[in-house]
């Protein structure tokens, strides 16, 4: 066999000797591993690499497919490139932007007239041709010149801000593109996709990770889509739609202007929302929901301030105090108490007390004792005056089961989330979940004593709870509020990066920490001194004048 290297393959659970210089695809075939949905990439020493990766030293390897988040990201990026190649072939002067994850797919904008059916057919031709994705390493200045020559200015700006001597990019036939993660080996590995008309663009659809033989089902998300589009319009007005443009703006000394305008736009939204609520005297129960680290707590406090400015007195009520006694809490599949389950809430008591308050009666609010696991009397008695309304914020606030007995005319439902709209470049979107995860990593360390490794480890369970209890009800909101701030990744960088660097290479969480570190490396850090003390980002970075 000649010279060999030793690998430990987690898929086989064994150590193997493989030829020196084999790439991961060759190793996969040599070991005769059967992955029914096809291999997309692999973790090499807990760092995700493409199948192009060549072995010259002993390694730990775990092959991935589309059922894993990292494997799906590789598949998705490869499909983005196929879409770009198809558009380049059909509409050479058209600008393609992959900018919004929505309806279980990716909304893409394309300038000028286009035919989605023609694009789909061309994509299928590229897939059927089984063309190779070539990975090329060159001096960064060469890559910048190449992308400028092809009119991809936002990619050139992104690489200029990176500060690296050498850069990897990919080619597909006669088209070059840059991605901040691995791609597949060949287009023929793309087994399933679709493109359909969506808004004034198209929606790129992908396999369902839970059932890769089928596409992810489309869901109605028109309200969320409108929020994304409005934010994109503002970013284009400001001239800051990508990370490269953000870095350039900060280099030109425009950081404080960006902070001030972004914060003012968000405050204006909150102020307009307060005006709308105050103008309707029937609205007495304001329900605020959102996923983890969406900033809904600070949002509710800022909304309360604006409501008071409208002459309304908001009364915060903690949904956590309406937990049932611990022994009555539903259990999950592992037999553990499931505190995120809707039936962990004392729904009858909640509805009875809310309706009593709406009818002008006095109630004694409960208090949940987290030490004993029992619901207790609080001694806190409440009666609603005509100028009062209730502010309720929590995971189940939009779930109709929670407020099933409260009249609809008395309820106003708000969904708050960090809907990230800035892009790395036209073909590299930033997942909204990354925004929230970085916020949580910083906050958990600062206020809860958790390491980045702890937070990353818990994140899949957090996401599973959101998928079950929050996301299905988001479109039922009367209003959606975007809590993401245009500049926030640059503001989070200085605190998040050192925490991510502490995750050890032998930890399962290392691959995610490394990916987030690589993403943050594209950003130039900014000072947070210019952040107002009421900024939503202060909830995570510290320095807020609100008490939590």
PEKA-V801772 format. One record per backbone hydrogen bond with DSSP energy under -1.0 kcal/mol. CO is the residue of the C=O (numbers start at 1). NH is the residue of the N-H. If there is no record, write none. Layout:
BEGIN
[[CO:NH] [CO:NH]]
END
This chain:
BEGIN
[[3:20] [5:18] [6:59] [7:16] [8:61] [9:13] [9:14] [14:9] [16:7] [18:5] [19:22] [22:55] [23:27] [24:28] [25:29] [26:30] [27:31] [28:33] [35:38] [41:64] [42:49] [43:62] [47:44] [49:42] [50:53] [51:25] [53:24] [55:21] [59:8] [60:45] [61:10] [62:43] [64:40] [64:41] [65:68] [68:72] [69:73] [70:74] [71:75] [72:76] [73:77] [74:78] [75:79] [76:80] [77:81] [78:82] [79:83] [80:84] [81:85] [82:86] [83:87] [84:88] [85:89] [86:90] [87:91] [91:94] [95:111] [97:109] [100:107] [102:105] [105:102] [106:204] [107:99] [107:100] [108:202] [109:97] [115:119] [116:120] [117:121] [118:122] [119:123] [120:124] [121:125] [122:126] [123:127] [124:128] [125:129] [127:130] [131:187] [134:171] [136:169] [138:167] [139:142] [139:143] [140:144] [141:145] [142:146] [143:147] [144:148] [145:149] [146:150] [147:152] [148:151] [151:153] [152:156] [153:157] [154:158] [155:159] [156:160] [157:161] [165:140] [167:138] [169:136] [170:177] [171:134] [172:175] [175:172] [177:170] [185:133] [186:189] [187:190] [194:205] [196:203] [198:201] [201:198] [202:108] [203:196] [204:106] [205:194] [206:216] [208:211] [211:214] [214:208] [221:225] [222:226] [223:227] [224:228] [225:229] [226:230] [227:231] [228:232] [229:233] [230:234] [231:235] [232:236] [233:237] [234:238] [235:239] [235:240] [241:423] [242:246] [243:247] [244:248] [245:249] [246:250] [247:251] [248:252] [249:254] [250:253] [254:258] [255:259] [256:260] [257:261] [258:262] [259:263] [260:264] [261:265] [262:266] [263:267] [264:268] [265:269] [266:270] [267:271] [268:272] [269:273] [270:274] [271:275] [272:276] [273:277] [274:278] [275:279] [277:280] [280:283] [284:390] [285:412] [286:392] [287:414] [288:394] [289:416] [291:294] [295:299] [296:300] [297:301] [298:302] [299:303] [300:304] [301:305] [302:306] [303:307] [304:308] [305:309] [307:312] [308:311] [313:389] [315:391] [318:321] [319:322] [320:323] [322:346] [325:328] [326:329] [330:338] [332:335] [336:332] [338:341] [341:344] [342:345] [344:324] [345:347] [346:350] [347:351] [348:352] [349:353] [350:354] [351:355] [352:356] [353:357] [354:358] [355:359] [356:361] [357:360] [363:382] [365:378] [367:376] [369:373] [373:326] [374:369] [376:367] [380:365] [382:363] [385:388] [387:313] [389:315] [390:286] [391:317] [392:288] [394:397] [396:399] [399:402] [403:406] [407:410] [408:411] [410:284] [410:285] [412:287] [413:478] [413:479] [414:289] [415:481] [417:419] [417:483] [418:420] [423:243] [425:428] [426:98] [428:424] [428:425] [431:435] [432:436] [433:437] [434:438] [435:439] [436:440] [437:441] [438:442] [439:443] [440:444] [441:445] [442:446] [443:447] [444:448] [444:450] [451:455] [452:456] [453:457] [454:458] [455:459] [458:462] [459:463] [460:464] [461:465] [462:466] [463:467] [464:468] [465:469] [466:470] [466:471] [470:473] [471:474] [473:476] [474:477] [479:415] [481:417] [485:488] [487:491] [488:492] [489:493] [490:526] [492:496] [493:497] [496:500] [497:501] [500:503] [504:507] [507:510] [509:513] [510:514] [511:515] [512:516] [513:517] [514:518] [515:519] [516:520] [517:521] [519:522] [520:523] [528:531] [532:535] [533:545] [535:538] [536:539] [537:540] [537:541] [538:542]]
END
